[in-house]
Each structure stands twice: as C-alpha cells, then as structure tokens.
Amino acid sequence: MKRIYYEDYAIGDSFTTPGRTITEADVVLFAGLSGDYNRLHTDAEYMRSSPFGERIAHGLLGLAVVNGLKYRTDIDSDGIIAFLGLNWSFTAPIRFGDTIHAVLQVASLRETSTPDRGIIVKSVQAFNQRGELVQQGEFTMLVKRREGATADDKMTR
C-alpha cells in the first residue's frame, strides 16, 4: 500500500529500498552537474596512492541516490509537501561499482498548527552490497494530512 498521508505512518514503520549500483558514469555526470571535480572523484592516478587506493563517489551523490531510492518503496511522493531538512553523516566511502540501498524508519511524527499537514522524521541508513554502513542520518518531511483528519485517525495495522 502506498503511503501518501501523514495518517498512513506510525512510529517504527520501516522501508527498505531496492539497490542501485554507482557507476563511473554516475560520478562523471554528478561532477559535471555539481561542478565538483575534486581529485578524490576524478583523478585515478592521484587516488592510487591515497588511503582509498582508488577514486570514490561524491558523498552528496550517495545522498542524492538514497533520497531518490526512497520513492521506490511504499512512500508516495504525492504526499510530500516539502523536504524540511536533514542531518547526515558520511561514514564510509562509496566506491565505483558499489550497490547501495537504504533502510528508512519512521522516528517521529508530529502534527503542525496547520490541520492539513504533519511532520515526519525518518531515520535513514545506507549500506553497500557488503552490508557496510556508508551513510546515515535523518530526513524531515512535511506531509499532507487527510481532509478533516484528527490525531485519532492514525492508520491501524
């Protein structure tokens, strides 16, 4: 079931995204789009002698991919009014060829003073194909409420 409205969520709800492989093309396109041509991402010769031993993907590319992957779960983008903010950590490099996926869990829900919207905070963990945590944090979203909904209208499961 697609989750559109604030009332469709409960604290503890969990969503696991499908995986997506980060390619060299992704990194090149992201560098062009963002203007971030840092040697960490673009200079294979320089990176051979780095602690990583090879080029790595932009951390913000990983974050952008995770943000997109969340909509390949039961989370419906039609319910989102605004992305209010995030708290994010880059815990390990994403390497070219890594397949990342994310696990999102509803951490908190709160009503707003406007009856047609609510705020949902989701904790997010991104893992590579080896199960290593590569990024983590929280996404805070402003979400539509059902017309005439009250606090007692939370979905029962």
Sequence and secondary structure as in RCSB ss.txt:
>XXXX:A:sequence
MKRIYYEDYAIGDSFTTPGRTITEADVVLFAGLSGDYNRLHTDAEYMRSSPFGERIAHGLLGLAVVNGLKYRTDI
DSDGIIAFLGLNWSFTAPIRFGDTIHAVLQVASLRETSTPDRGIIVKSVQAFNQRGELVQQGEFTMLVKRREGAT
ADDKMTR
>XXXX:A:secstr
  B SGGG  TT EEE   EE  HHHHHHHHHHH    HHHH HHHHHTSSSSS B  HHHHHHHHHHHGGGTTB
 GGGEEEEEEEEEEE S  BTT EEEEEEEEEEEEE SSTTEEEEEEEEEEE TT  EEEEEEEEEEEE  TT  
GGG    
